[in-house]
Amino acid sequence: MVSVCTDVCVQWTDAEVPQMIASSKYPDQRVHRDLKEQLYCDVIEYFNKGKASLLVVFLILCRLESTQRKCKLLPRLSGVEESE
């Protein structure tokens, strides 16, 4: 989500940040380049602190999906069909 926002809303330019996307969290970042750099630094910091919870959820869901597919294949591989 942050990556999408930083790619669309904030550019790598020295143009002033419009009030619409200015944030009280980053009062010193007045140009796009500074704000975008700070946003990326924050993302890296959150990731390093282990706050990438969405990534963890995604990985868990991928693992669950993989396990479910394997469980559906087991009866077919063993010659036993699932009863509906």
WOGI-V951982 format. One record per residue. N is the residue number from 1. SS is DSSP state (A for helix, B for strand, O for the rest). NEAR is the number of other ideal C-beta (glycine too) atoms within 10 Angstrom. D_FIRST is the distance of its C-alpha to the first C-alpha in Angstrom with 2 decimals. Layout:
[[N & SS & NEAR & D_FIRST] [N & SS & NEAR & D_FIRST]]
This chain:
[[1 & O & 6 & 0.00] [2 & A & 11 & 3.79] [3 & A & 10 & 5.40] [4 & A & 8 & 5.23] [5 & A & 12 & 6.30] [6 & A & 18 & 8.63] [7 & A & 11 & 9.98] [8 & A & 8 & 10.81] [9 & O & 15 & 11.69] [10 & O & 22 & 13.06] [11 & O & 15 & 15.62] [12 & O & 10 & 17.87] [13 & O & 10 & 20.76] [14 & O & 10 & 23.10] [15 & O & 10 & 22.73] [16 & B & 10 & 22.56] [17 & O & 20 & 19.34] [18 & O & 9 & 19.99] [19 & O & 6 & 20.42] [20 & O & 6 & 17.77] [21 & O & 11 & 14.92] [22 & O & 14 & 17.16] [23 & O & 11 & 16.55] [24 & A & 5 & 19.35] [25 & A & 9 & 17.56] [26 & A & 14 & 18.08] [27 & O & 8 & 21.44] [28 & O & 7 & 22.77] [29 & O & 18 & 20.14] [30 & O & 12 & 21.79] [31 & B & 15 & 20.91] [32 & A & 20 & 17.76] [33 & A & 15 & 18.53] [34 & A & 15 & 19.01] [35 & A & 21 & 15.89] [36 & A & 20 & 13.70] [37 & A & 15 & 15.83] [38 & A & 16 & 15.49] [39 & A & 20 & 11.70] [40 & A & 14 & 12.00] [41 & A & 10 & 14.93] [42 & A & 13 & 13.23] [43 & A & 15 & 10.63] [44 & A & 10 & 13.85] [45 & A & 10 & 15.77] [46 & A & 13 & 13.65] [47 & A & 11 & 13.73] [48 & A & 9 & 17.42] [49 & O & 8 & 18.11] [50 & O & 9 & 16.96] [51 & O & 12 & 14.17] [52 & O & 14 & 11.96] [53 & A & 9 & 12.92] [54 & A & 9 & 10.34] [55 & A & 11 & 11.75] [56 & A & 11 & 15.13] [57 & A & 10 & 14.80] [58 & A & 11 & 13.81] [59 & A & 11 & 16.80] [60 & A & 10 & 19.04] [61 & A & 10 & 18.40] [62 & A & 10 & 19.17] [63 & A & 10 & 22.25] [64 & A & 10 & 23.31] [65 & A & 10 & 23.12] [66 & A & 10 & 25.13] [67 & A & 10 & 27.63] [68 & A & 10 & 28.08] [69 & A & 9 & 28.87] [70 & A & 10 & 31.37] [71 & A & 10 & 32.96] [72 & A & 10 & 33.51] [73 & A & 10 & 35.12] [74 & A & 10 & 37.47] [75 & A & 12 & 39.95] [76 & A & 10 & 40.26] [77 & A & 8 & 40.80] [78 & A & 8 & 43.43] [79 & O & 6 & 45.20] [80 & O & 9 & 44.54] [81 & O & 8 & 42.90] [82 & O & 9 & 40.75] [83 & O & 5 & 42.61] [84 & O & 3 & 40.83]]
